[in-house]
Amino acid sequence: MNRQPAPPISPKKKGVYLVEDHPITQQGLCALLNLETDLKICGQATTAEAALPGISSTKPDLVIVDIALPGRDGIELIKNIAAFHPKSPTLVLSTMDEGIYAERALRAGAMGYIMKHEPVELLLQAVHHVLAGKVYLSEAVRSKLFQHSMDGLFRGVEQLTDRELEVFRLIGEGFGTRGIAEKLNLSISTVETHRTNIKDKLGAKNAPDLAKQAITWQNEQKFKSGLSDLRQY
């Protein structure tokens, strides 16, 4: 009995969540991305407030965000996505000047920034770039960032001991005191002592402020790593 050859396996489509408040732009992007063999729109929202629960339920592979949104702007949304949905990278697609907003977006946790006037081919390139775990920026922004000195950032972190830095990193990853103690095989009281020392060295007012600094620092490390990756292109 002759066996029929198995049909080719289609690649799984990556889910893209779109946060855009202009209906025409929204419809055009949906039509464009749904035509791609490896992409599909898995959800849409017109505000940051509506986007967060949608992202939580759909768990997209990529979130495309505009900066200018009704209510909370895209920068705040990017920070929330980076904190609560780190496995869903964000790509900014906006009319807002990249010279002003691109670096802010990346520091907030975005993986790329592209202007709406760019050709469709570049947009698709940016989408696939970010889906591959790489940072996407225009040549102009790359040049600006490479020339920008970042040596003065987070100097306070340099004061931390190796163990304190380890605790600080885990705080940024969302671990509580008990979780850090188990992760590092330390007593809870020892972790509390490290937290107090870190808070004093960084000038954190309280535990939430320390957690905010730790998350921001984590995003900064991703940002620097992204810049390092860009040097290869």
Legacy VTK file of the C-alpha trace (Angstrom):
# vtk DataFile Version 3.0
C-alpha trace
ASCII
DATASET POLYDATA
POINTS 233 float
0.000 0.000 0.000
1.475 3.311 -1.107
1.431 6.085 1.451
0.567 9.590 0.402
3.188 12.186 1.319
2.269 14.166 4.414
1.116 17.713 3.713
3.639 20.440 4.534
3.372 21.732 8.078
2.407 25.407 8.169
4.483 27.540 10.505
2.616 28.688 13.586
1.450 32.249 13.201
2.740 34.750 15.744
0.044 36.686 17.578
0.251 40.483 17.332
-1.749 42.729 19.657
-2.410 46.211 18.276
-2.865 49.321 20.433
-3.924 52.115 18.056
-6.727 54.681 18.387
-7.050 55.777 14.733
-9.614 53.501 13.000
-8.162 53.812 9.497
-4.623 53.056 10.688
-5.930 50.204 12.822
-7.825 48.609 9.928
-4.897 49.035 7.556
-2.446 47.411 9.968
-4.811 44.519 10.626
-5.208 43.862 6.903
-1.457 44.134 6.297
-0.322 41.860 9.124
-3.039 39.265 8.589
-1.818 38.839 5.006
1.581 37.681 6.276
1.970 33.898 6.374
3.525 33.939 9.850
1.514 36.717 11.542
-2.014 37.250 12.792
-3.780 39.970 14.774
-4.855 38.364 18.046
-6.356 41.448 19.680
-6.844 45.201 19.470
-7.380 48.138 21.808
-7.652 51.905 21.444
-6.477 52.836 24.968
-3.818 51.703 27.426
-6.517 50.884 29.968
-8.252 48.497 27.578
-4.996 47.024 26.288
-3.685 45.555 29.547
-6.517 43.063 30.175
-6.522 42.199 26.460
-2.799 41.463 26.496
-3.241 39.426 29.672
-5.883 37.220 28.073
-4.351 36.804 24.587
-0.655 36.543 25.595
0.610 37.925 22.255
4.053 37.313 20.797
4.304 41.046 20.008
2.497 44.244 20.987
2.498 47.189 18.570
1.909 50.425 20.493
1.317 54.032 19.482
2.730 56.713 21.797
-0.191 59.149 21.489
-3.163 57.375 23.061
-6.256 58.710 24.838
-5.727 58.798 28.615
-2.449 57.204 29.648
0.129 57.441 26.884
2.028 54.621 25.228
5.143 55.085 27.368
3.207 54.225 30.524
1.653 51.247 28.765
5.082 49.982 27.684
6.297 50.144 31.292
3.310 48.112 32.440
3.775 45.523 29.692
7.485 45.182 30.534
6.650 44.713 34.226
3.651 42.385 33.969
3.994 40.728 30.545
7.764 40.476 29.889
7.252 37.688 27.324
5.280 40.075 25.075
7.826 42.513 23.566
6.615 45.902 22.350
7.282 47.732 19.087
6.349 51.419 18.900
4.700 52.618 15.680
4.087 56.337 15.934
4.085 59.776 14.333
5.831 61.190 17.417
9.406 62.359 16.754
11.732 59.388 17.197
14.549 61.754 18.124
12.624 62.623 21.284
10.625 59.495 22.041
12.634 56.477 20.816
15.113 56.454 23.686
12.317 57.056 26.218
10.381 54.136 24.757
13.369 51.791 24.927
14.106 52.794 28.503
10.488 52.036 29.344
11.007 48.524 27.977
10.180 48.668 24.245
12.218 46.592 21.791
11.846 48.870 18.799
10.616 52.165 17.388
9.484 52.970 13.857
7.752 56.022 12.393
4.387 55.659 10.642
5.665 57.335 7.479
8.198 54.567 6.850
7.575 52.086 3.971
5.570 48.928 4.662
8.673 46.822 4.001
10.497 48.500 6.894
7.533 48.020 9.213
7.470 44.292 8.470
11.225 44.163 8.932
10.837 45.845 12.338
8.107 43.393 13.353
10.190 40.335 12.477
13.281 41.883 14.048
11.556 42.302 17.406
9.921 38.868 17.187
13.444 37.468 16.793
14.432 39.116 20.090
16.395 41.965 18.508
16.088 45.716 18.929
14.904 47.696 15.905
15.782 51.391 15.430
16.386 53.707 12.497
19.949 54.542 11.518
19.528 58.097 12.840
18.452 56.905 16.290
21.188 54.278 16.402
23.827 56.939 15.766
22.382 59.178 18.452
22.303 56.407 21.042
25.821 55.222 20.291
27.104 58.775 20.815
25.134 59.241 24.014
27.175 58.555 27.123
25.472 56.237 29.574
28.299 56.037 32.109
26.484 58.215 34.628
23.391 56.020 34.825
22.749 53.944 37.931
26.026 54.828 39.606
24.412 53.918 42.900
24.230 50.280 41.814
28.023 50.216 41.607
28.123 50.667 45.392
26.355 47.366 45.971
28.266 44.257 47.008
28.041 41.176 44.792
25.403 39.626 47.048
23.418 42.864 47.278
23.452 43.162 43.492
22.168 39.608 43.251
19.307 40.424 45.640
18.590 43.659 43.758
18.399 41.776 40.447
15.917 39.286 41.892
13.781 42.101 43.280
13.657 43.471 39.733
12.520 40.061 38.494
9.568 40.147 40.888
10.825 37.919 43.717
9.728 38.698 47.276
11.876 38.271 50.385
10.951 34.614 50.897
11.481 33.808 47.213
14.910 35.455 47.224
15.857 33.548 50.377
14.931 30.244 48.754
16.626 31.172 45.473
19.921 32.135 47.125
19.713 29.639 50.015
19.775 32.439 52.594
17.734 33.115 55.705
14.866 35.578 55.470
16.547 37.846 58.042
19.729 37.934 55.935
17.737 38.930 52.841
15.961 41.622 54.854
19.354 42.983 55.928
20.525 43.069 52.314
17.303 44.849 51.290
17.831 47.477 53.985
21.445 48.054 52.891
20.414 48.296 49.236
17.624 50.733 50.088
20.058 52.951 51.996
22.703 52.906 49.250
20.190 53.721 46.487
18.191 56.240 48.515
14.941 54.290 48.121
12.146 55.637 50.320
10.379 52.344 50.917
9.883 48.812 49.558
7.716 49.856 46.557
10.281 52.514 45.623
13.055 49.923 45.819
11.058 47.530 43.626
10.465 50.318 41.097
14.200 51.084 40.951
15.014 47.395 40.557
12.550 46.968 37.662
13.874 50.137 36.001
17.432 48.851 36.348
16.424 45.518 34.809
14.925 47.344 31.815
18.139 49.360 31.530
20.182 46.181 31.316
17.922 44.937 28.503
18.298 48.332 26.829
22.097 48.172 26.954
22.034 44.585 25.738
19.891 45.710 22.830
22.390 48.434 21.935
25.153 45.839 21.977
23.142 43.663 19.577
22.606 46.642 17.254
26.365 47.012 16.731
26.241 43.773 14.753
24.006 45.322 12.059
LINES 1 234
233 0 1 2 3 4 5 6 7 8 9 10 11 12 13 14 15 16 17 18 19 20 21 22 23 24 25 26 27 28 29 30 31 32 33 34 35 36 37 38 39 40 41 42 43 44 45 46 47 48 49 50 51 52 53 54 55 56 57 58 59 60 61 62 63 64 65 66 67 68 69 70 71 72 73 74 75 76 77 78 79 80 81 82 83 84 85 86 87 88 89 90 91 92 93 94 95 96 97 98 99 100 101 102 103 104 105 106 107 108 109 110 111 112 113 114 115 116 117 118 119 120 121 122 123 124 125 126 127 128 129 130 131 132 133 134 135 136 137 138 139 140 141 142 143 144 145 146 147 148 149 150 151 152 153 154 155 156 157 158 159 160 161 162 163 164 165 166 167 168 169 170 171 172 173 174 175 176 177 178 179 180 181 182 183 184 185 186 187 188 189 190 191 192 193 194 195 196 197 198 199 200 201 202 203 204 205 206 207 208 209 210 211 212 213 214 215 216 217 218 219 220 221 222 223 224 225 226 227 228 229 230 231 232
